[in-house]
Each structure stands twice: as C-alpha cells, then as structure tokens.
C-alpha cells in the first residue's frame, strides 16, 4: 500500500463566502476527482486529516464529513490505526452509444428514452439569464421536464417556448416528442440556433430529481433558437449528469462558411 503525502507547496483556499455549496460537499467533489483522475489509485493511502486541513485551509470537521461521504459511496475505506486508503481507483467510463444518441440527437426519441413533464406554466417571461438582451415575443410557455434513459434520469430541462408557437403543438405531445421535433414538424422557421456549454455543481433539488450525488458535477447547456427578426422562439437551460454526459455533434467545415438553417438542424447519424 502506497502512502501519499500532501505536497507542502500546495495550498488551496475554499472560500465559504463566494459559494453557497457547503464546504464539505465541495471538498468531497475535489477529493473524488483526484481519485477519478488516477492521482490516487486503488490501494493508495490518502493524506491524513491534518494534511488535508492544511492543504485546503478547512476545519477538521469539514474534512471528516467529506471523507464520510466518500466512505458511504464505497470509494475509500480504513479505520483507526489503519489510515484511509482508496478502495476504487479510476476506471475508463464506458460510452453507451444509445445514450450518446439520446443526448446528441435534438429530434428523435429513442426506444430506451422517455420524457416526464414536471410542470407547464403559461404566460411567463424568459428569465434575464436566458434573455441576454434578445428581442422576445409577448409571452412564453415554460416546460420543465426530465429525460430518462432506461428509466434512469439523465437530464433536467427548463425550456421557454413562445406561446404563439407552443399553441400550435398538439396538446400533451411534449410528453413524448422533443421540442425541436415539434418545431420542425410544425414548420416553425428558425433563423439561428446557438448553444452554450458550461459546468456547475449539483444543487440539492437537481441532485434529487436526477438521482445523482450532490458531489457530482453537472453539464449545463443553454440553447437559443431565434426567428428571422432575431426574437427568441425557444430558450432553455439543460442540466445533464456529468457522469453519463457524451455529446457528439457535427460542425460545418470552416472553409465552407456559415451553414444556413431554415428549420431545426438534423443530428448527425452515429457511426456504427
């Protein structure tokens, strides 16, 4: 069993004043990532509580809570007099092509994929964080839903659709058809489509809805589809579990110039 000592020159500051996520949850995520990256391998003894307190400038109780979370997940083990060591080392994630298609294809719902609409709110406005100064329609319908793959939730979505557009969709069909497919099938013209991808920690409600650990990371997509006048037709926030997220998209070759999209773009077919 190899013992890993905290490097004396390493010192990290977890500022409790700039993040509302509990310190022990953030520390758990950091320690987990050091194991997942292979820095700490199965059988390695991790630094002592005192060393971790010094390295991350946190109290002993914060470190103890973080280690207890990792122990409860079966990632680390040990006991009094034995120290704490890694039980599960890094392993290469298995890419499920069907799940990759479920995430990457904006149009088609695969046989193992399902949609559960949590709520629909009518006559609402696009929130400022999504509006981004873009022109808008009079009002919108908000659809909050979960996408599942083989009964496992993998994405939580909040989508705002211009009410005049949403009213053209058959009632309740957003329970079984993706919004992009409904736009295409009802010939809603989209002049521009933009996608922004970031990451964020999981909050309590999202972790609960996605059956996911609060120490896990989320992939946050924000998507805007606008019409010929630049108005927002749809805008949404899409939160994906980071442990299963794989995105496979085709982008136009730079030498060919910008692509033209009259309707919602088609997804690239997965390679067999």
N, C-alpha and C positions, 0 to 999 in steps of 0.2 A: 504494500500500500504506500503510495507516494504522498508526502505531505507538501501542501502548497502554502507558502508564506506570503502574506500581503507585501507587495513591494513598498519599501519605506518612502520612495519618492512619489508614490501615487496617493492622491488625496482628492476626494470628490465631495462636493457640497450639495446636499439635497435640501433645497430651500423650502421650508414649510409655508412661507409667505407668498410664494409665486405659483403654487399648485394646490388645488383643492383635493387631489388624490392623497389619501393617507400615506404617511412616510413609509410605514411597514409594507404597504401594498406596492409602492414604487420600488422599494429595496428588493422585495421578492422578485419583481419582474427583472431587475438588473442581475440578481444572482442567478435566476433561471436562464437568462440569456448567456451568461458566462459558461454555464454548463452546456447549453444548446450549441454554442459556437465551438465547443471542443476544448476551450481553455482549461476547464476542469473535466477530467474524464472519469469514467466509472472506476471506482476503487480509490480515487484521489481523496485525501483528507483536506477539507477546505480550511481556510484561515480560522483562527479562534474568534470567539465573540469579541474579545478585546481588540484584536487586529481589525476586524470589520468595523467596529465602532470608530476606531481611529481613521480608517481609510475613508469612511463615508460621513464622518462627523455626526453621528447619531447616537442616541442613548442605547444602553444595553437592552432595554425592553423592546425597542424598535427592532433590533437585530433578532432577539428571541422570537418575536412574533413572525418575522419574515421566515426564519428557519422552521418554525412550527408549520407554516403554510406549505413549505416545500416538503416537510416530512409527511404531512397529511396527504400529499399528492404522490408519495412514494418516490420522490426524486432523490432525497437524501436520507441517511439513517445514522445510527450511532447511539451512544449513551454515555452516562457518567464514567469518566476514566478512559473512554474509548476515543473520544473526539467525534467529529461529524465528518462523514465521508459520502461521496457520490454513489448512489445506487444505480441510477440510469444515466448513461452517457449520451452523447449526441448521436443521433441516427438520421440518415438521409430521409427526408419526407417523401412519401410515396405520392406521386401525382396521379390523381384519378381523372382520366380524360373526359369522362362523363360529367364530373363536377366542373372541370375546366370549361367545358362547353356551356354548362348551365350559367357560369359566371360571364363568359366571354360573348355569348350569343344574345344580342339585345332583343331578338324577335321570338325565338322558338322556346317553348316549354317542353323539356324532355320528359320521357315516361317516368323517370325517377324523381322529378321535380314537382313541387306543389306550391301554391300561394295561399297564404292565410291573411285576409284583410282584418286588421285590428280596429280600424275606425275610418270613417269618411266624414269630413267636415266641409260644409258648403259655405260659399260667400266669405272666404277668408282672403287675406293678403299674403303675398310672397314675403317671407321674413327678410329683414335687411341683409343678413349674412348671405342670402342667395340672390337678392335683387341686384346687387353690385352696380346700381345706377342705371340699369337697363330699363327701357320702357315696358309697361305692363298692360294687361287687359283690365277690365273693370273689376273683376273678382275671380277667385280661383276655388277649385275643389282640392282639398288635401286628402291624400290617400296614404295611410300608414299601414304597412304590411310587412310580413315576414315571408321570406322564401326558404323553402326546405328542400333538402336533397336526401332521399331515402329516409324521410321522417326526421332528419337532423337539421335544425335551423342553421343557416349559414349567412343570412343577410337580413338586415333590418332597414327598411326604406321609408323615407318620407318624401312623397312626390306631390308637387303642386301643379295642377293642370288647369289651364284657362277654362272657366266654367262653360263658356260657349262651345268649347271643344269637347269637354267631358260629357256634355249633354247629348252629343252625337253618338256616344258609345252605347251599346245595348246595356240595359241595367244589370249590374252584378257581374258583367263579364270580366272585370278586372280581378275577379277571384280565380280565374282560370287562364287568362291571357295577359301577356306582358303589355305594359303601356305602349312601348314602342311599336308592337304589332298592331295594337288598336289604332294608333296614329296612321300607320301605313295602310291598314285595311280600309280606313275611312277617309283616305286620301287627304290627310292633313299635310299641307305643304310646309316643309321645314327648310329654311334657307341656310341655317348654320347650326352646328352642333359642337359644343365644347365640353371637355372633360378635365377635371382637376382631381389629382390623387395625392392624398397625404396620409399620415398615420396619427393615431391618437390612442391613449389608454382607454380601457373599457370602464365605463361607469357602472354603478350597481344595477340600474334598470336595464341597460343594454345587455350586460352580462347575464342577467336573469332571463331575458327574452330569447337570447341566443344560446342559452345553456352553456355558458362559457365562463372561464375563470376571470375574476377581476384583475388578476395579474397579467392577463394576456393583452396583446395589442390588437387594435382594430385598423383595418384599411378603410379610410374614408374617401369615398368618391363624391364629388359634386358634379352634376351634369346640368347643362342648359341647352335647350332647343329653342331657337328663335325663328320668327317668320320673316317675310320679306321687308317688313317695316322695323325689324330689329326687336320686336316685342317678344317677351318670354311666353312661349307656348307651354313648355313644361320646365320646371326647375326642381331638382331633388337632391337630397343627401342620402347616400347609400353606404351603410356600415357593414363591412364584411369581417367575419372572424379571421384573424391573421394566420391561424394555424392551418387553414384549408384554402387560403386565397391563392389562386393562379389565374392570371389574365393573359389571354393570347389574342392579340388583335393585329390586323394588317394595317399598315400605314402607307400612304401613297409615296412612290419614289420621288425624291426631291427634284430630280431633273425633269419631271413631268409637270411640275407646277401644281397649284392647289386643285383638289378634287371638287366637283360640283355635286351637291346633294339636294335633289328636289324633294325626296321623301326620306324617311328614316333609313340610314345605311344598312346594308346587309352585312352580317358577320361572315368572317372567313370560315370556310369549312375546315374542320380539324383534319390533320393528316392521319391517315390510317397507319 
